[in-house]
Amino acid sequence: MGFLDFIFGAKKRQVDFYMKNGAQILDVRTQREWDNGHIEGSRHIPLDDLKNHVDELKALNKPLVVCCESGVRSAKAAKFLNLNNIDATNGGGWVSLKNKL
């Protein structure tokens, strides 16, 4: 097993763990991106609006798997959510996440 397999395998295991424990998928892409396709059952809050929804996400009382187009915005969102005491992990790009489910 190479280093990249180790890193990306750990990420997949973490996403799997979150999903098995009732996580909600949170998509942080723009409205236009969301309208062009998304994971059924996911919540949509664009990254720029996330700060206005912290209490709403805390009230879910569930871990979050955050996705976007490539994983960059979802990494920022997951870090922001963690700093606000919300259990979240970066699920990466929405298409690859969808294929893992």
C-alpha positions in Angstrom: 0.0 0.0 0.0 1.5 3.3 -1.1 1.3 6.6 0.7 -1.6 8.0 -1.4 -3.5 4.8 -0.9 -3.0 5.2 2.8 -4.2 8.8 2.8 -7.2 8.3 0.5 -8.1 5.0 2.1 -8.3 6.7 5.5 -10.6 9.3 4.0 -12.9 6.7 2.5 -13.0 4.8 5.8 -13.8 8.0 7.7 -16.7 8.8 5.3 -17.9 5.2 5.5 -17.9 5.5 9.3 -19.8 8.7 9.3 -22.4 7.4 6.9 -22.9 4.2 8.9 -23.5 6.5 11.9 -26.3 8.5 10.4 -24.4 11.4 8.9 -26.2 14.0 6.8 -24.6 14.9 3.5 -24.1 18.7 3.2 -23.4 20.1 -0.3 -21.7 23.5 -0.2 -21.7 24.3 -4.0 -23.4 27.2 -5.6 -27.1 27.1 -6.4 -26.3 26.7 -10.2 -24.0 23.8 -9.5 -26.6 22.2 -7.2 -29.3 22.6 -9.9 -27.1 20.8 -12.4 -27.1 17.7 -10.1 -26.7 16.6 -6.5 -26.9 13.6 -4.2 -30.5 12.7 -3.4 -31.3 13.5 0.2 -28.4 15.9 0.7 -28.8 19.3 2.2 -27.7 22.4 0.3 -26.1 25.4 1.9 -23.6 27.3 -0.3 -20.2 27.8 1.4 -20.8 31.6 1.4 -24.0 31.2 3.4 -22.7 28.5 5.8 -22.0 31.0 8.7 -25.7 31.8 8.7 -26.7 28.2 9.3 -24.5 27.1 12.2 -27.4 26.8 14.7 -29.6 25.0 12.2 -26.8 22.4 11.5 -26.1 22.0 15.2 -29.8 21.3 15.8 -29.6 18.3 13.4 -27.5 16.6 16.1 -25.9 14.4 13.4 -22.4 14.2 11.9 -22.0 15.8 8.5 -20.2 14.6 5.4 -19.5 17.8 3.4 -19.1 17.7 -0.4 -18.6 20.2 -3.2 -17.3 19.9 -6.8 -13.7 18.9 -6.1 -13.2 18.8 -2.4 -11.6 22.2 -1.8 -14.7 24.1 -0.6 -15.9 21.1 1.3 -12.5 21.0 3.2 -12.9 24.6 4.1 -16.5 24.0 5.2 -15.7 21.0 7.3 -12.9 22.9 9.0 -15.3 25.8 9.7 -17.9 23.5 11.1 -15.4 21.7 13.3 -14.3 25.0 14.7 -18.0 25.6 15.6 -18.3 22.3 17.4 -20.1 20.5 14.6 -18.8 17.0 13.8 -18.0 17.2 10.1 -15.7 15.5 7.6 -14.7 16.4 4.1 -16.4 14.0 1.7 -14.7 15.5 -1.4 -16.3 15.9 -4.7 -20.0 15.1 -4.9 -19.8 12.8 -7.9 -17.2 10.6 -6.3 -19.0 10.6 -3.0 -22.2 9.6 -4.7 -20.4 6.7 -6.3 -19.2 5.6 -2.8 -22.7 5.4 -1.4 
